[in-house]
Structure formats: structure tokens, C-alpha cells
């Protein structure tokens, strides 16, 4: 019995792409849901692709989103027209779209659409996609109220809407949307930032609005200057943010126990948006609060590879022997060949651990995964969602 299958299509014809999708769907025993990712000309013609997909496999709920590139276990496709996707069996799937007129409305409507499914039981997963227009980190705050739902997803690329096609075949489009999965095991999700930290994570001690004024008592601008002053080639310096350490985590802090190996930090990457030379502060994001931890970082291919390898190991360790069924991998458009100088680097890391597991995903404008228990907007990050069957 085949419980999941992926497809990959290179070309510009929506009808031919839909036939590849239909062939994959026929290989799945009693398919219950699907996601389709498109790029290039197919991404621009996403509505046509959606109509062709709905006609090719009537009655199958599916969500469609456009990215800068697409990927499957067969390879990554960048710089050309292509589509990939996943079809799976088990549980139920409910695609949805929202049409918020501004970024704040989008966040609230996403949350409300997903919340309607939380009353139906456990094992709820929401894949969410949104156009990046005006979407700031605080817009995702309403998703933090979803206590029983695992949320991850991505920002789309281009002008195409997010499409939702229900079991009735009706196509709905919006500035954001996604698909809610119920009745299958919630995925194990890990995020891997493509960065090298220039310093250990340190506690933010003073902020004012979106500005970090002091880091462990030192002016933030001085801390930045001390770690970035000798960088070669003037790379773009980011801020890596992490939640405050809990008392339990503090007790495990390797600084207090030099014999302990430090854990892989789960960080959010943010740009330095401005400098206040008078107060010697840095304008970062409306998320910053005293007590959060901060480090400065640069995009780094070697660190990205090593961190993704660690993330995949973490996921498989957490699976506790459960059999992997399929995976979704959201990869920032700032990774891929623009980071590594060649294609398929991240995919080879995934396949080294997951083998020929059915997998699909896209290159995104931003990523969404949980940090500190809250769905958060990510940058320059790869997000892996591994769906398993109980052992």
C-alpha cells in the first residue's frame, strides 16, 4: 500500500503538469490530500494550473503555492518553470484561503481559519502560505493562540495568489491560505538557519521599542563593532534572536558546566534595520525584549550544511523509530545555489538520512516554524516537516 507519492514536472504547460500530478495521485491508495508548488511560468500561471489540477483529480483537496524554485527527492529546480507536489493518504485535509486587505488582517484570518479545525480533535497540522507584501513578524502573533495545532509554512514569490481547492472542486484564491491536516500524526519540524554566529548568544538587557540598546550591559552598537569589525569582504551582518533561557535550560548551560556540549541554538534571523549613534543602539524588530538572547551572524555555506545535518539527525532521533512517510521541505530562496554555488546541496543532506522518501517543497520569500513554542517568521532558513507512521 502506497501512502504518499511525490511528482516533479519541468515545463510551462499547466495541463501537462496536472497530468504528472494525476499520475502520482493514482499511485496512492485512497488519497486524502495534496500540496502543489510551482515556479517560473507555472508559478505565474498558478490559477490555470489549479484549474487543471482540480479537473485532473476531482474530489481531492489540494493547496497550491508559488515559489522561486521547487524541489522533490528527485532534485531542486531553480531558474525555470516547474512544479512539484505531494499526495498522501490517511486522515482528512481542508484547504483554505484568506483575503485580508492588510497584513494584520491576514494574520487574524489565518488564525481563525485554522482555529475552526481545532475543535475536531487532536493531531492537527496547518501548512500556511502567504504573499510577503507588508508581512512583518508581529503579523503571525495570532497563530500563537493555536494550542493544539502544529504550524509551519512559507512566504510565496511573485504575484500569484495562494489557491485552495476543496473536495467540491471549487477554487478559492487569497493573499494567504494553506491546508489543515487532521487524523494523521503531526509532523516533526525542525528549522535550520543558514548562518554562522560571530559570538555566543548573549542576553538583551535594555530595549526601547524595536531598538536594542544594551546587550548584557554593553551598548549594542559597540558589541556589533567588536565582532564585525574584522570581517573580510564586508558580508551582510544579521541578528540571531533566541528566546530567553528557561530555568531548566539555564541549569544545562555549558558555561556553567564546561564538560557539556552546547545544544544547537534555535534562532530567528533578522536584519539590522538602522543605527542610532547617539544612544548607540540598533533598530532590529518589534519582537525584541529584555531577556531574549542575541548574537550577530553572517550567512555561511559551511555552517548551513552542518546545521541542516544536525537538524535532520534531531528529527530522526525524535521519531523514536516511527517510520517516515513523507516530508515537506521549505527552503529560503537565499539558500540553494546562491548560497552554495551549486544545486542540490540541502537535498543531498536530506536524502543521505531520509533516502528516497517522498518529498516536495519550494524556495520561499520567508519561512514559518515554531521558535519558543510560537509560529514565527524566519529568514534564510530551511524548514523540514517529517510526517511519520507510528511504529
N, C-alpha and C positions, 0 to 999 in steps of 0.2 A: 504494500500500500504506500503510495507516494503522498506525503502530507504537505509538501511545499516544492515549488519549482520556480526558477527564475527564467527570464528571457533577456536577450540583448539584440538590438537591431540597429544597424548603421544605414542611414539613408534619409531622404526627405519626404517620402510618401507616407502620409498617415494611415492609408488603407493597408499598405504592406506591413507597417509597424503593428497595426492591430491584428493582422494575421499571425505574426510572431507571438503576440500576446495570447491569442486564442489557442495556438498550438501548445504553449506552455500550460494553459488552463486545462486542456484536455488530458494532460498527464497527471493532474492532481485528482485524487479521489475525493469526491464531493467538496469542491472548492467553496470557501465561505467568504473570502475577501481578497483584495489585491491593492497594491500601490504601483503606480507607474511614474517614472521620472523621464523627462525629456530635455534635450539641449539643442542649441543651434536652431535650424529652421523648424524642426519639430517642436521645440520649445516655443517658438514664435507662433506656431500653428496649433497650440495646445488644445484649443476648443475643437478644431477639426479632428485632432487625434482622439479627444474624449468622445466625440460622437461616433467615431469609427470603433473605438473600444467597446462602447455600450452596445453597438449593433453586433459586434463580433461574438461577444459572450453575454447574452441577455440574462438579466437577473442577478449578476454578480456585483456586489457593492465594491466600488473602487474609488480611490483618491488619486488625482494627478497633480504633479508639481513640476515646475521648470527650473533647471539649474544651469550653471556654467558648463558643466560636463556631467557625465553619468558613468556608473560603474556597475559591474557584476563580478561574479567569481571568474568570468572569462577575461576580464581586463577593464582598464579605465579608458574612457573615450573623452578626449579633450579637443576643442577647436573644430568640431564638426557636428553635423546633425546626427542625432542618435537617440535611442530610447532604451531603457531597461525597466525591469519591474519584477515583482514577486507576487505569486498567487499561493495561498495556503488554505488548509482545511482545518476544521475544528472551531468551536465557539461561534460567535456572530460578529459581524462588522457593520458599523454605521458611519458612513461618510457624512461630513457636514461642511458648510461654508458660511462665512460671516461677511457682512458688507459694511463694516464700520466706516464712518465718514472721516474719522481721525484716529490717530494711534491709540489714544486712551480707550476709545470705544471698541477697537479691535481686541484689546486685552480682556475687557469685561465680557465681550460677546464670546470669545473663545472659552473663557472660564464657564460661562453659563451654558454653552452648548455641551461641554463635557460633563458638567455637574448633573445634567439631566439623566446621565447614564449611571451615576454613582449609586442611585437608589436600587439599581437592578442586581446588585450583588458584588462579589469580590472579583479579583483577577481582572482588573480594568487597566487597559493601556491606551493612551492617546498619542498618536503621531500628529504633530501640528506643523503647519507650514504657513508662512506669512510673507507678503511683499515687504521689502525693507523700508519703504517710504515713511520716514519720520519715526520709525520704531526705536524707542530708547529702552534701556534696561528696565526702568520702572514700569513700563507697559505690561510686563509679564507678571507683576506682583499679584494680580487676581488669581493666577494659576496656583499660587501658594496655598490657597484655601482648599484645594482638591486633595483631601487627606487619603483617599483610597485609590488614587489613580497614578500610575507611572507615566510621566510626560517627557517626551523628547521630540526633537524635530529640527526644522531648519528654516532659514530665510531663502526665498526664491530669488531668481535672477531674471531681469527683463520685465516686460510689461504684461506678460500673460497672467491671468488670474489663477487662483487655486481652484481646482474643479472637484466636485463631489458628485458621484453618480450612484444613486440608491438602487435597491433591488427592483424598483419600479421603472428603472431605465431613465428617469428624469435627470437632466444635467443641471447642476447648480454651480454658479461661479461667484467668487468673492475675493476680497483683498487678503483673506486668510481662511484657513479651514483645516481639515485633516480627516482622520478616521479613528473611531473608537472601537477597540477590540475588547470583547468580553468572552469569558469562558475558556480562555487558554492561559497558560502560565504567563505571568508578567515577565517581561524580558529582564535580563541582567544588563545594566547600562554602565558604560564607562566613557569618560571624556579624556582626551589626550591633547594637551596644548603643545603647539609647535614652538616651544621657547626654551631658552637656556637662562636660568636665573643668574643674575650678576651678584647676588648676595643672598644670605639666608632670609627667610621670611621674618619680618620684624613687626612689632605691634604699633599701629597708628595711635598716637597719644593725643592728637588735637586736630580737629577739623572745623571748617566753617562752610556749611552748605556742601557744595560739590568739591571744595578745596581741602586738600590735605596740607596742614600747616606744620605738624611735627610728627616725627617717627621716633618713638622711644626718646622723646625729649629734644631731639635734634631737628633743626629746620629742614623741611622736606627737600628744598632746593639744594641744600648743602649735601644731603645724603645722595641725591641724584648725581651731583657733580663729582662726588668722591668715588662712585662706582663706574661712571660712564666717561670720565674724563680721558681715559687712555684707550678707549675703543678705537680700533682701526676701521677705516672706510666709512666712518660715521653712520653706522646702521641705525635704523629707527628703534628707539627705546620704548618699551611698553611698561605698563604697570601690571603686575600679577597680584590679584587680590584673593585672599583666602578668609574663610570665616574665623571668628575667634576660637581659640582652643577651649574645649570643654575641660572641666577639672580632671576628668579621667584621662583625656589626651595629654594634658599638661603633665600628669604623673608619668606618662610614657615619653616625654620629651627627651630626645637623645642628648640635649645639652645638660640634662640632669642625670643622665645615665650614659656616659660616653661609650659603653660597650654595646649599646643598642643601635641597630641600623635604622636610619631615618625612613619614615614612610613616604611614599610618593605623594607630593602635595597635589591636592585637587584645587586648581586655581582658575580664576577668571582673568582673561587678558583685556586690558583697557588701554586706550591711547592717552598720552599726556596732551590735554587739550589747550593748555595755556600755563603761563608762569606769572606769578606775582612777585616781582623783585623786591618790593617794599616789605611785604610780610614773609618773603622767602618761602612761599607756598606754591603748590602745584594744583591746577584745576584738572580733576580726574573724572568724576562721575557722581551722580546723585546717590549712588549706593554707599559711598564711603562713610564710615562711622568709627569713632574711637573704639578700640578693642579689636577691630579687624586687623588682619596681618597683611603686610605689603612687602613686595620685593620688586626691584626693577629687572627687566628681562629683555632679551633680544631674540628675534626669530632665528632658529638654528636647526639645520637639517639633521645633524648627528643627534642632538637632544630629542628632536621629534621622533626619530626612528626608535631610539632607546625607550622613550616614554610610551610609545604605542605598543612596543613589545611587552613592557611591564603591564600595561592596561589589559592586554589580551590574556596574559598569564593570570591577572587578578580575576577576570571574568570566569575563566575556566576553573580556577580554584574555588570560586564561589558557587559554581554549578554543582559541586559535590557529586560528580558522577552522572548527573542528569544528561540525557542525550541531546545534543544540539539539533534543532530542527531547521532553523533558517536565521538569517541575520540581516539587519539593515545598518548600513554604514554611511553616515553623513560626513562629508569631508569639505572643509573650507576651501573655497576657490584659491585662497592664498597658500594652500599646500600644493600637492601634486607636483607637476613638472616645474612650476615657478619657484618652488622651494628646493626640490631635489635635483633639478637639472635633467631629470628623466621621469618617465611614467611608471606607474605600477609599483612604486616603492611601498606605499602603505598597503596595497593589495597583497603584495608578496608576503608582508609580515602577517596579515590576516590568514592567508592560505597556509602559511607554514604551521599554524596552530589549528586552523579550522578545516583544512583540506578543501575538498570540493563542495562544501556546504552551500546550499542555495543562498545567494546574497545579492542585494541590489542597493543602490544609493545614488547620491548626486553630489556635485560640488556646489556649495551654498554660499550665500552672501553673509550669513551668520548661522550659528548653531544654537540649539536649545538642549540643555540637560540639567540635571539637578546638581546643585552645589550647596552644601549645608542643609540638605533636605528640601530645597526650593528650586523649582524650574527657573533657570537663569539663562540670559543671553550670553553666548560665547563668541569669541573671535579667534581665528587661526587655530581652530580646534577640530579634531576628528572625534565623532561620537559613534560608538558601537553599541547597538542593541542586539543582544543574543537571545533568541527565543528557544526554549528547551522543552523537552518532554520529560515528565517525572520518571526517575529511574525505577 
